[in-house]
Amino acid sequence: KRVSASSLTSNYSDCLRFLLFSPQTFTAWCNSHLRKAGTQIENIEEDFRNGLKLMLLLEVISGERLPKPDKGKMRFHKIANVNKALDFISSKGVKLISIGAEEIVDGNVKMTLGMIWTIILRFAIQDISVEETSAKEGLLLWCQRKTAPYRNVNVQNFHISWKDGLALCALIHRHRPDLIDYSKLRKDDPVGNLNTAFEVAEKYLDIPKMLDADDIVNTPKPDEKAIMTYVSCFYHAFAGAEQAETAANRICKVLAVNQENEKLMEEYEKLASELLEWIRRTIPWLENRVAEQTMHAMQQKLEDFRDYRRVHKPPKVQEKCQLEINFNTLQTKLRLSNRPAFMPSEGKMVSDIANAWKGLEQVEKGYEEWLLTEIRRLERLDHLAEKFKQKSTLHESWTTGKEELLSQKDYESASLMEIRALMRKHEAFESDLAAHQDRVEQIAAIAQELNELDYYDAATINARCQGICDQWDNLGTLTQKRRESLERVEKLWETIDQLYLEFAKRAAPFNNWMDGAMEDLQDMFIVHSIEEIQSLITAHDQFKATIPEADKERMAIMGIHNEILKIAQTYGIKVVGENPYTVLSPQDISNKWEAVKQLVPMRDQMLQEEVARQQSNERLRRQFAAQANIIGPWIQIKMEEISHVSIDIVGSLEEQMSNLKTYEQNIINYKSNIDTLEGDHQLSQESLIFDNKHTNYTMEHVRVGWEQLLTTIARTINEVENQILTRDAKGISQEQLNEFRASFNHFDRVSNTWSNKHIIFFYLQKRNGMMDPDDFRACLISMGYDLGEVEFARIMTLVDPNNTGVVTFQAFIDFMTRETAETDTAEQVTASFKILASDKAYITVEELRRELPPEQAEYCISRMTKYNVGDAPPGALDYISFSSALYGESDL
């Protein structure tokens, strides 16, 4: 409550009685203000008659400009000036009854003093208010509170409570203890106490002496209005000091928030730089696709990549998540303290880090696949190289001495029978040569495949293959030449031993069959499944089924040899030397047949060992699938549960945080299952198992789902923390925050999200966490807002400053809390500095160090710019631009 205009005009007779008692009080009061304009009055009833000093007084005490006064000295000029002053008083809500300009110009003392009292009430007392009391009650309550701790002081009114002078001295000592030693004052010396207060107030507080000590002491009941007028001067004098203290506290609070935010920005920059540097170093390593030449070296590369995935990358995933959390927390604090959003250095935005991380994962994605492909390629190369060597050795063993044999000219001195024998022998050789053509083609095909697969020792392979091909061409040429030579003398041959010929013709293909069988039985193989090894076993069983028929052929060939021996024995022919038509002897056929029979059980054993290995691999597949089929759905369920915790309004934010922390701990405790699955996955890769038909989940899918789960729980906890921070900083109740969340969720559209990774799908039904403008308008209308197009457009600029077309929940909360919460502004900080600077446009170093704590004072001095406008003293600082910078674009 304040003094009303009507109360200022009541009971003029009582006012005038008081005014005649103390004209010097008001003369002093008027001069205390007029000297600010460089003038004063001597006689209160005379000096206001022309209205000039009266208008000047009103301008000083109100801080406003009055109309320009008339400069003439005639009566109507004076009346016009006084009327301008009275009109100004009336404009402030004061009703002037029985006071006219003519009475003031004529020097009517009663009316002049009544007008001055009205001015004092309006401009010195009316604005005094303590805890919604009236002016008089508020001033009395202020005096009671300030003097309560002092002995012998009990302020109950504005008359006898002030007679001993101790109350005035207590007021001065409470605010300026350096001016009065209160312990030396005596209650029995009222005149001395009063004069001490008057002198100190006039000398140090710029309060003129308005009362007389003897009049106060000798009057049974001192005039209440005179004392109230004088005491009000102390209220106004000391109120400025309290205001300065409040302003200093506000500045300290603002600077403390700014210092904390700067520290958070520096920590973000450091963490972002380190993470980006690690990504920059890691990407070239993952992009290096230069294959090693040996299987051991490539397996070492694979082991290094596993160490990277298990040891080096997980801490960086945590750092990335923590970096996003720190950035969101900092932005929330900046919004809550009405600061501009933090803009990291170029290239260190959260989006920049996310893009760099995405590039890392894209490079990483293909690296493991490339490693496994290279290992398969090297395995295939080793197999082909060994097969090439085996076939080349067999072929070179067969061709040894063949060129020398074909180059002989033994037919020139041979007998007819010997010539005929050489001819048949040569025919047998040609048959053998044709049989080996397929082997040479196989050797050439293997060499070509090794070249196509970029075998590291291709030069040696090519050299050996070229030698075999050159030798083969030479054998063909030599064979043709020898046949031509033999054919020229073929007419000379007569009879030939048909049995030897038949033996040679049947023994050669049978021998080739045995060579092929031995080669097949010793052939190396590589399989990756039970089905493949079963296919080899089936083929081997088919081969074994042909052995009885082959044994019949062997017995037939051996029967030819036995027939030769029988004929020789029957006809007394002495068989000397080898069969002239073939180098094969019956012993050779028998020995090679025994060798074939020994290789069959060895092949059986090799196939059964491979069956056991493939069965072991199948157990590993089933073991991995059993774990993966449990872990995959578990991750999906946890993702859905976390989504429900963040969307459903159940309990307080602290209870939601407790639930999320419980989920987080359960997830951390589940890590051992992931590690077990990693172990099974490693065993599978070490066994070169690259597919698994028992599950759709791969280790890569589980890793991605696990990382997404960790990131989701961390981000959800951070969102709830920010909501708690917003609620506490803005003074929002839990019920209000729940109401905001319920309104937002009602208009938040539900969407279906598919996570597709090859053939695995995680299906989540979740809210978008944002509203489009139409939904946002409907939400505001449902909450009682009456929105026009212009007002809604203004609100959209607040909640969607970047014109993204959506409103996030955080932006919605900021808007709703901004309607009720009060935050510091640049104008408020500027006004606080202005109070410390005593209304100057600049502030000095001394004033800052006097009014602010040392840390905040030095902070301001180091950041404020020089004030070089007008006649400012050296070292003056510009607090206006500093205050604007706190809420403007940050250079940090």
Sequence and secondary structure as in RCSB ss.txt:
>XXXX:A:sequence
KRVSASSLTSNYSDCLRFLLFSPQTFTAWCNSHLRKAGTQIENIEEDFRNGLKLMLLLEVISGERLPKPDKGKMR
FHKIANVNKALDFISSKGVKLISIGAEEIVDGNVKMTLGMIWTIILRFAIQDISVEETSAKEGLLLWCQRKTAPY
RNVNVQNFHISWKDGLALCALIHRHRPDLIDYSKLRKDDPVGNLNTAFEVAEKYLDIPKMLDADDIVNTPKPDEK
AIMTYVSCFYHAFAGAEQAETAANRICKVLAVNQENEKLMEEYEKLASELLEWIRRTIPWLENRVAEQTMHAMQQ
KLEDFRDYRRVHKPPKVQEKCQLEINFNTLQTKLRLSNRPAFMPSEGKMVSDIANAWKGLEQVEKGYEEWLLTEI
RRLERLDHLAEKFKQKSTLHESWTTGKEELLSQKDYESASLMEIRALMRKHEAFESDLAAHQDRVEQIAAIAQEL
NELDYYDAATINARCQGICDQWDNLGTLTQKRRESLERVEKLWETIDQLYLEFAKRAAPFNNWMDGAMEDLQDMF
IVHSIEEIQSLITAHDQFKATIPEADKERMAIMGIHNEILKIAQTYGIKVVGENPYTVLSPQDISNKWEAVKQLV
PMRDQMLQEEVARQQSNERLRRQFAAQANIIGPWIQIKMEEISHVSIDIVGSLEEQMSNLKTYEQNIINYKSNID
TLEGDHQLSQESLIFDNKHTNYTMEHVRVGWEQLLTTIARTINEVENQILTRDAKGISQEQLNEFRASFNHFDRV
SNTWSNKHIIFFYLQKRNGMMDPDDFRACLISMGYDLGEVEFARIMTLVDPNNTGVVTFQAFIDFMTRETAETDT
AEQVTASFKILASDKAYITVEELRRELPPEQAEYCISRMTKYNVGDAPPGALDYISFSSALYGESDL
>XXXX:A:secstr
    TGGGGS HHHHHHHHHH HHHHHHHHHHHHGGGT   S HHHHTTTSHHHHHHHHHHH           SH
HHHHHHHHHHHHHHHHTT    S  HHHHHTT HHHHHHHHHHHHIIIIITT  STT  HHHHHHHHHHHHHTTS
TT    SSSGGGTTSHHHHHHHHHH TTT  GGG  TT HHHHHHHHHHHHHHHS     S HHHHHHSSS  HH
HHHHHHHHHHHHHHHHHHHHHHHHHHHHHHHHHHHHHHHHHHHHHHHHHHHHHHHHHHHHHH     SSHHHHHH
HHHHHHHIIIIIHHHHHHHHHHHHHHHHHHHHHHHHTT       TT SHHHHHHHHHHHHHHHHHHHHHHHHHH
HHHHHHHHHHHHHHHHHHHHHHHHTTHHHHHH  GGGS  HHHHHHHHHHHHHHHHHHHHTHHHHHHHHHHHHHH
HHTT TTHHHHHHHHHHHHHHHHHHHHHHHHHHHHHHHTGGG     HHHHHHHHHHHHHHHHHHHHHHHHT   
  SSHHHHHHHHHHHHHHHHTHHHHHHHHHHHHHHHHHHHHHHHHHT    SS TT S  HHHHHHHHHHHHHHH
HHHHHHHHHHHHHHHHHHHHHHHHHHHHHHHHHHHHHHHHHHHHHHHS  S HHHHHHHHHHHHHHHHHTHHHHH
HHHHHHHHHHHTT    TT S  HHHHHHHHHHHHHHHHHHHHHHHHHHHHHHHHT  HHHHHHHHHHHHHHS E
EEEEEEETTEEEEEEEE SEE HHHHHHHHHHTT    HHHHHHHHHHH TT  S EEHHHHHHHHHHTT     
HHHHHHHHHHHTTT SSB HHHHHHHS HHHHHHHHHH EE  STT  TT EEHHHHHHHHHS    
